[in-house]
């Protein structure tokens, strides 16, 4: 067993470290998701159009995709302590610059840096640190509770920023104060990680000499790229994320088909975004570890349930129910389906331990998996949206739901292959 893992697991403060890491995970992306809190104020006080904000998100996605290729190499090159803490502190400093309401090129630059610091040098390394805190029997719970904790912190930090904005009069100064608050808590999270997250143990070769980190990182990168197991875990998560992207379209579905009231739309969005994360995370983790004894088996069962649930959902006379004002039927059904997906999403990195990915290449493995898993961000929303634009009304939604079923069918095959790989590893010891 990796010495680093032994030392961390033996430490009495293991769960304290987990709490620090989880807290940082809920804070790390608040600056880059500032539109969720301050979309209209950003337009009003920073002089941004819808197109300009959209372009910033595109820059974010481009940097994320390209950067994760580099991340396969660098995430095992430097200590997780300094990668996590340093990324957060630097991100907070960029947040201070954003609070000056920079020119549009400066605004785009901020989001490019946010993407690199958040998605490339922080997130895969955070996943690495979480994995090293547990073993194969606890991976599901670790990643599940990570998602729950992030959801709780998301709500607390976002609510605090909005409260500051409201208390200061909802003007330009209030927006600036809200951004400064987010920047400050991001830096604080980084400092706490620098203090409490353990440093990486030195890697020694068979002769007891320290391994060259650059050579080891390059070797780890090549090992990760060549690993069938890592690709299997990544593709399994990729399919889950394709289905997850489809959940976004439950909101316009309920609005246009079920005539969901405007106030209920907002409440539904909060529950869908935060509530399901907080519930789905621990449920998915506990079911993976205690019921299915495997995150991969839990995800495969999730794909099967998704197929059955969505097929049954498509048989419901939605238009008639909508006209009858029975929007609660649609809201409950879509939330239940979303809950299933969130239990799968919470643990799609957990099979890394089941396929025995070497701990010393965890950073490279997580970067490669993140690159593949989050790739649907580049095409899924455009695909689903195009279906709805080309086929208005219920016809478009039936196509979207049908595509989600198709992804789940693909997922059954991918997860079955992954489970066979896991079985092979267990048979070989």
matplotlib code that plots the C-alpha trace (Angstrom):
import matplotlib.pyplot as plt

x = [0.0, 1.1, 2.9, 1.0, -2.3, -1.3, -0.2, -3.4, -5.7, -4.0, -4.3, -7.0, -7.9, -8.8, -12.4, -11.4, -9.2, -12.1, -14.3, -11.7, -11.5, -15.2, -15.6, -13.1, -15.0, -18.2, -16.4, -13.9, -16.4, -18.5, -16.5, -16.7, -20.5, -21.1, -23.8, -26.0, -26.2, -25.6, -26.6, -28.7, -26.5, -23.5, -25.3, -26.4, -23.2, -20.5, -22.0, -22.2, -24.6, -26.1, -23.7, -20.7, -21.5, -22.1, -18.7, -17.0, -18.6, -17.3, -13.8, -14.1, -15.1, -12.3, -9.6, -11.1, -11.0, -7.5, -6.1, -7.2, -5.0, -2.1, -3.5, -2.9, 0.8, 1.0, -1.5, 1.1, 4.0, 3.4, 2.2, -1.6, -1.2, 0.2, -1.9, -5.2, -4.3, -2.4, -5.1, -7.7, -5.6, -4.8, -8.4, -9.4, -6.8, -8.3, -11.7, -10.3, -9.4, -12.9, -14.3, -12.7, -15.2, -12.4, -12.8, -14.4, -11.0, -10.1, -13.5, -12.7, -9.2, -10.7, -12.9, -10.0, -7.9, -10.8, -11.1, -7.5, -7.2, -10.6, -10.9, -7.2, -5.0, -7.7, -10.6, -8.6, -6.2, -9.1, -10.5, -7.0, -6.9, -10.4, -9.5, -6.3, -8.4, -10.4, -10.1, -12.1, -14.8, -15.4, -14.9, -18.6, -19.3, -16.3, -17.4, -21.1, -20.6, -18.2, -21.2, -23.5, -21.1, -20.4, -24.1, -24.5, -21.5, -22.9, -26.1, -24.5, -21.9, -24.3, -26.9, -24.3, -23.2, -26.8, -27.5, -24.5, -25.7, -29.2, -28.0, -25.9, -28.6, -28.3, -26.2, -22.8, -21.1, -23.2, -22.2, -18.5, -18.9, -20.5, -17.6, -15.1, -16.8, -16.6, -12.9, -12.2, -13.7, -11.9, -8.6, -9.5, -10.3, -7.0, -5.1, -6.9, -6.0, -2.3, -2.4, -4.2, -4.0, -1.0, 1.9, 2.8, 5.2, 8.5, 8.4, 11.5, 12.8, 13.8, 17.3, 15.8, 16.6, 14.0, 12.1, 12.5, 9.0, 9.1, 10.0, 7.5, 4.7, 5.4, 5.5, 2.2, 0.6, 1.5, 0.4, -3.0, -3.5, -2.7, -4.9, -8.1, -9.5, -9.2, -10.8, -13.6, -14.2, -14.1, -16.6, -18.9, -19.0, -19.3, -22.6, -23.9, -23.0, -24.8, -28.0, -27.3, -27.2, -30.7, -32.0, -31.6, -34.5, -37.0, -37.4, -38.6, -40.6, -42.5, -43.0, -44.2, -46.1, -47.3, -47.6, -45.6, -46.0, -43.0, -42.6, -42.6, -40.0, -37.6, -38.3, -37.9, -34.6, -33.2, -34.4, -33.0, -29.6, -28.9, -31.5, -30.9, -27.1, -27.4, -29.7, -28.3, -24.7, -24.9, -27.6, -25.5, -22.5, -24.2, -25.9, -22.6, -20.8, -23.5, -26.1, -24.3, -20.8, -19.5, -19.9, -19.8, -22.6, -24.7, -24.2, -25.2, -28.4, -29.0, -28.8, -31.4, -33.7, -33.3, -34.4, -37.5, -38.4, -38.0, -39.9, -42.8, -42.6, -43.0, -46.3, -47.9, -50.3, -48.4, -50.2, -53.6, -52.3, -50.7, -54.0, -55.7, -53.3, -51.7, -48.1, -47.2, -47.3, -44.6, -42.5, -42.5, -41.7, -38.8, -37.4, -37.5, -35.7, -33.2, -32.5, -31.6, -29.1, -27.6, -26.9, -25.0, -23.2, -22.0, -19.9, -18.7, -15.1, -15.3, -14.5, -10.9, -10.2, -12.1, -10.0, -6.8, -5.5, -2.1, -2.2, 0.9, -0.9, -4.2, -3.8, -3.2, -6.1, -8.5, -7.4, -8.0, -11.3, -12.4, -11.5, -13.7, -16.5, -17.2, -16.8, -20.6, -20.5, -19.2, -22.0, -24.9, -26.7, -26.4, -27.8, -30.7, -31.5, -31.4, -34.0, -36.3, -35.9, -36.5, -39.4, -41.5, -43.8, -44.0, -42.5, -39.1, -39.2, -40.1, -36.9, -34.8, -36.2, -35.7, -32.0, -31.6, -32.9, -30.5, -27.6, -28.7, -28.7, -25.2, -24.3, -25.5, -22.9, -20.1, -20.8, -21.0, -17.6, -16.3, -17.7, -16.0, -12.7, -13.2, -14.0, -10.8, -8.7, -10.2, -9.6, -6.0, -5.6]
y = [0.0, 3.5, 5.1, 8.3, 6.5, 4.6, 7.8, 9.6, 6.8, 6.2, 9.9, 10.6, 13.8, 12.0, 13.2, 16.7, 16.8, 15.4, 18.2, 20.9, 19.4, 19.2, 22.8, 23.9, 22.0, 23.9, 27.3, 26.7, 27.3, 30.1, 32.9, 31.1, 30.5, 34.1, 34.4, 32.1, 34.7, 38.0, 37.6, 40.7, 42.9, 41.9, 43.1, 46.3, 47.3, 45.6, 46.5, 42.9, 41.6, 38.1, 37.2, 38.5, 36.4, 33.4, 34.0, 34.0, 30.6, 29.4, 30.5, 28.7, 25.5, 25.7, 26.3, 23.5, 21.0, 21.9, 22.3, 18.9, 17.4, 19.2, 18.2, 14.5, 15.4, 18.1, 16.8, 14.2, 16.5, 18.7, 18.1, 18.0, 20.3, 23.2, 22.4, 22.6, 25.5, 27.5, 27.2, 28.5, 31.4, 32.4, 32.1, 34.4, 37.0, 36.9, 37.5, 40.7, 41.8, 40.9, 43.1, 46.1, 45.6, 45.2, 45.7, 43.0, 41.4, 41.4, 39.8, 37.0, 36.6, 36.1, 33.2, 31.6, 31.7, 30.5, 27.5, 26.6, 27.1, 25.4, 22.5, 21.7, 22.3, 22.0, 19.6, 16.5, 17.0, 17.3, 14.0, 12.5, 13.7, 12.3, 8.9, 8.7, 9.3, 6.1, 2.5, 0.4, -0.3, 3.4, 5.1, 5.4, 7.1, 9.4, 10.7, 10.7, 12.8, 15.0, 15.9, 16.4, 18.6, 20.6, 21.2, 22.4, 24.8, 25.9, 27.0, 28.7, 30.7, 31.7, 32.8, 34.8, 36.6, 37.4, 38.6, 41.0, 42.2, 42.9, 44.5, 47.0, 48.2, 46.0, 48.6, 48.6, 48.8, 45.9, 43.7, 44.6, 43.6, 40.3, 39.5, 40.5, 38.2, 35.3, 36.1, 36.3, 33.0, 31.3, 32.6, 31.5, 28.0, 27.9, 28.9, 26.2, 23.6, 24.7, 24.3, 21.1, 19.0, 16.6, 16.9, 14.1, 11.5, 11.3, 8.4, 6.1, 3.6, 0.0, 1.3, 3.9, 6.9, 9.6, 9.3, 12.2, 13.8, 15.0, 11.6, 9.9, 12.3, 11.7, 7.9, 8.2, 10.2, 7.5, 4.8, 6.5, 7.0, 3.4, 2.0, 0.3, 0.5, 4.2, 4.7, 2.3, 4.4, 7.6, 6.4, 5.1, 8.6, 10.2, 8.4, 9.3, 13.0, 12.8, 11.9, 14.5, 17.2, 16.3, 17.1, 20.8, 20.5, 19.4, 23.1, 24.3, 21.1, 21.8, 25.5, 24.9, 21.6, 21.6, 25.5, 25.5, 28.9, 31.2, 31.0, 27.2, 27.3, 29.0, 26.6, 23.6, 24.9, 25.2, 21.7, 20.3, 22.0, 21.8, 19.6, 16.6, 17.0, 16.9, 13.9, 12.0, 12.2, 10.3, 8.0, 7.0, 6.6, 4.4, 2.3, 1.8, 0.6, -1.1, -2.4, -3.1, -3.3, -1.6, 1.9, 0.4, -2.1, 0.8, 2.8, -0.1, -0.6, 3.1, 2.9, 0.1, 2.1, 5.1, 3.1, 1.8, 5.1, 7.3, 4.8, 4.8, 8.6, 9.0, 7.1, 9.7, 12.0, 15.1, 17.6, 16.6, 16.7, 20.1, 21.6, 20.2, 22.1, 19.0, 20.3, 18.5, 15.2, 16.4, 18.0, 15.0, 12.5, 14.6, 15.2, 11.4, 10.7, 13.4, 11.9, 8.6, 10.3, 12.3, 9.1, 7.9, 11.2, 11.3, 8.1, 7.9, 8.5, 5.9, 2.8, 4.0, 2.0, -1.0, -1.3, -0.9, 2.2, 2.8, 5.5, 7.2, 8.0, 9.1, 12.7, 11.7, 9.2, 11.8, 14.4, 12.0, 10.8, 14.4, 15.3, 12.5, 12.7, 16.4, 16.4, 16.4, 20.0, 20.8, 19.2, 17.8, 21.1, 22.1, 18.7, 18.7, 22.4, 21.8, 19.0, 21.4, 24.2, 21.9, 20.1, 22.5, 21.3, 17.7, 16.2, 17.8, 16.7, 13.1, 13.1, 14.5, 11.8, 9.1, 10.2, 10.0, 6.4, 5.6, 6.9, 4.7, 1.7, 2.5, 2.9, -0.6, -2.0, 0.3, -0.4, -4.2, -4.0, -2.1, -4.6, -7.4, -5.5, -5.2, -8.9, -9.7, -7.6, -9.3, -12.7, -11.8, -10.4]
z = [0.0, -0.8, 2.3, 1.8, 1.9, 5.1, 6.9, 6.0, 6.9, 10.2, 11.2, 13.8, 11.9, 8.6, 8.7, 9.7, 6.6, 4.6, 6.0, 5.0, 1.5, 1.1, 2.3, -0.2, -2.9, -2.2, -2.3, -5.2, -8.0, -6.6, -8.4, -11.8, -11.3, -10.3, -13.0, -11.0, -8.2, -10.0, -13.7, -13.9, -11.7, -13.8, -16.9, -15.2, -13.4, -15.4, -18.8, -20.0, -22.6, -22.7, -25.6, -23.6, -20.6, -22.8, -24.5, -21.1, -20.3, -23.7, -22.9, -19.6, -21.4, -23.9, -21.3, -19.2, -22.1, -23.3, -19.7, -18.6, -21.2, -19.5, -16.2, -16.9, -16.5, -13.9, -11.3, -10.0, -10.6, -7.5, -4.0, -3.6, -0.6, -2.7, -5.8, -3.9, -1.6, -4.2, -6.8, -4.3, -3.2, -6.7, -7.7, -4.9, -6.0, -9.5, -7.8, -6.3, -9.8, -11.0, -8.3, -10.0, -12.9, -15.5, -19.3, -21.3, -22.3, -18.6, -17.8, -20.3, -18.9, -15.4, -16.6, -18.5, -15.3, -13.2, -15.6, -15.3, -11.5, -10.9, -13.4, -14.1, -11.0, -8.4, -9.1, -10.3, -7.3, -4.9, -6.2, -5.8, -2.2, -1.4, -2.9, -0.8, 2.4, 1.9, 0.7, -1.8, 0.8, 1.6, -1.8, -2.5, 0.8, 0.5, -2.9, -2.0, 1.1, -0.8, -3.1, -0.2, 1.6, -1.5, -1.9, 1.7, 1.4, -2.0, -0.4, 2.6, 0.6, -2.2, 0.3, 2.3, -0.9, -1.9, 1.7, 1.5, -1.9, -0.6, 2.7, 0.8, -1.4, -4.6, -6.4, -8.0, -4.6, -3.3, -6.3, -5.7, -2.1, -3.0, -5.3, -2.7, -0.2, -2.6, -3.3, 0.4, 1.4, -1.5, -0.2, 3.3, 2.0, 0.3, 3.5, 5.5, 2.9, 3.0, 6.8, 7.2, 4.0, 4.4, 2.0, -0.4, 0.8, -1.1, -3.6, -3.4, -5.9, -5.1, -4.0, -1.6, -3.8, -4.3, -7.6, -10.0, -10.0, -13.6, -14.9, -12.5, -13.6, -17.3, -16.7, -14.8, -17.6, -20.2, -17.8, -17.3, -21.1, -21.8, -19.0, -20.2, -16.7, -16.4, -19.8, -18.7, -15.5, -17.6, -20.2, -17.6, -16.0, -19.5, -20.1, -16.7, -17.4, -20.8, -19.0, -16.3, -18.9, -19.9, -16.4, -17.3, -19.8, -17.2, -16.2, -19.7, -19.9, -16.8, -17.8, -21.3, -21.0, -17.4, -17.2, -14.0, -12.2, -12.3, -8.5, -8.6, -11.4, -9.1, -6.3, -8.6, -9.8, -6.3, -5.4, -8.6, -8.3, -4.6, -2.9, -5.1, -4.8, -1.0, -1.0, -3.9, -2.7, 0.5, -0.8, -3.8, -1.6, 1.0, -1.7, -3.5, -0.3, 1.7, -0.8, -4.1, -2.5, -5.7, -7.2, -10.7, -9.8, -8.4, -11.5, -13.7, -11.7, -12.0, -15.8, -15.7, -13.4, -15.7, -18.7, -17.0, -15.3, -18.3, -20.6, -18.1, -17.8, -21.6, -21.4, -19.1, -20.9, -20.0, -22.1, -20.7, -17.1, -17.8, -19.1, -16.0, -13.8, -12.4, -12.6, -9.3, -11.2, -13.6, -10.9, -8.7, -11.5, -12.9, -9.4, -8.7, -12.0, -11.2, -7.8, -9.5, -11.7, -8.8, -6.9, -10.0, -10.5, -6.9, -7.3, -10.9, -9.8, -7.1, -9.3, -9.5, -6.4, -7.7, -10.8, -8.7, -10.2, -8.6, -6.0, -7.4, -10.7, -9.1, -10.3, -13.9, -13.7, -12.3, -14.9, -17.8, -16.3, -15.8, -19.4, -20.7, -18.1, -18.5, -22.3, -22.7, -21.6, -25.1, -27.1, -25.0, -24.2, -27.9, -29.0, -26.6, -27.3, -31.0, -30.7, -28.8, -31.3, -34.3, -32.9, -30.8, -28.0, -26.6, -29.8, -29.0, -25.4, -26.4, -28.5, -25.6, -23.3, -25.9, -26.3, -22.5, -22.6, -25.4, -23.3, -20.4, -22.8, -23.8, -20.1, -19.4, -21.8, -20.6, -16.9, -17.5, -19.2, -16.2, -13.8, -15.7, -15.4, -11.7, -11.4, -13.3, -10.9, -7.9, -9.3, -9.9, -6.4]

ax = plt.figure().add_subplot(projection="3d")
ax.plot(x, y, z, "-o")
ax.set_aspect("equal")
plt.show()
